Amino acid sequence: RANNCCLGVISNMDNRLPRMLDAMGIRASFDFVLTSYDCVAEKPAREIFAAARRAADIGAECPALHCGDNRKRDLIGAINSGFTGVLVDGTADLSLRPIDDDPEISGIPGAAGMAFRAGHLEHLAGWLQQLESKSKGSV
């Protein structure tokens, strides 16, 4: 757990995913790998996001971030489950930006400031460093 963060994979896939990540040489980069097969629930269901919190050993009061490329499964599913959601939209060269003009998101209680869009995961690095700095300053 670098910087007191846990990094995991949540995927709507079967039990082959961990072996695939091993074959790519990246499985060890993650603290947990959670598939819909293991969880018997698929994103956007709250159950799979709750299982991710348990796998990360964090409660509902702890901040959690989910990044994905599907608006409904990843972004809406994350926000409905109390996660900050980042929609990674590789079709556009977007820096990390809040999504504040989506009526479906604004209709979710507590969703204000929880939805973002980025062109690439690389755009998250600066934002995560800012959050880390803020959290260190508030301890």
ABEGO torsion letter per residue (X at the ends): XBGGBBBBBBBBBBAAAAAAAAAAGAAAABABBBBAAAAGBBOABAAAAAAAAAAAGBBAABBBBBBBABAAAAAAAAAAAGBBBBBBBAABBBBBBBBAABAAAAABBGABGABBBBABAAAAAAAAAAAAAAAAAAX
